[in-house]
């Protein structure tokens, strides 16, 4: 399992206090991708489409102005910021 960065810890903390969080779409999807190691695995775990997961994570990255994952055609890894 990859080492988890500060953003992962922030996201995890937000999820634990979800009732107090609004406007952070994509957090659950990003955590699922980090845990599964792939967008397809996250989609399966959450019962959503891979395209939904991809759009949600991209939206979160735009909002945070940071790249959370390195993406290749074969794998997804968490960035140092992620």
N, C-alpha and C positions, 0 to 999 in steps of 0.2 A: 504494500500500500504506500502511495507517495506521502512524503511529509506534507503536512497541512500548514498553509501560510496564515497570516493574520486575517485576511479576508474570509477564509473558511471559518475561523473562530468567531468573527463578527457575525457572519451569516448564521452559524450554529446558535449563537446567543440570541439573535433575532428570532429564529425559529422557536426557541424555547419560550420566548416571550411574545408569541405571535399575536395575542389579543391586543397588544399595545403597538403593533406595527401596521401601518397603512402605506400603500403606494410602493411596495417593494416586490412587484411581480418578478418572478424568475428566480427567487432565492431557493425555493424548494427544488426547482429543476436543477439549479447549479449544484446543490448539495448532492442530489441524486446522481448527476454526472460524475462528480468527484468520487462518490462511493462506488459506482458501477464501473467507472473507467471508460465509459462510452455513452454516446447519446442514445444509441439503440437500447442499451441496458437500462439507462435511466427511464426511457420511454416505457419499456416493459414493466419496470418496477412501479411506475406511477400510473400505468394504464392510459398513457397518452401517446400521441404520434411523435415520431422522431423530429418531424418538422416543427411541431409545437415546442419541443424541448429546445431545439436550435434557436428558434425565434425568441423564446423567453430568455435564454442565456445571453444572446446578442443584445437584447434590450437592456438587461441588467448590466452588461459590460459597458454599454453606451451611457447608462445612467451613472455608473461608478467612475467612468472614464478610465478604465483599466481592463487589460486583457486577463481574464481568469484562467483560460485554458489555451494550451498550444494544440492546434488541430492539424492532423495529417490525414491522408486517406486511410491509414491503417490504425491510428491510435489517437487518444486524447490524453494529455497530461496537464496537470495543474502547473500554472506558472509560479514564479517566486512570489508575485503579488497575490496570486490566487490562493 
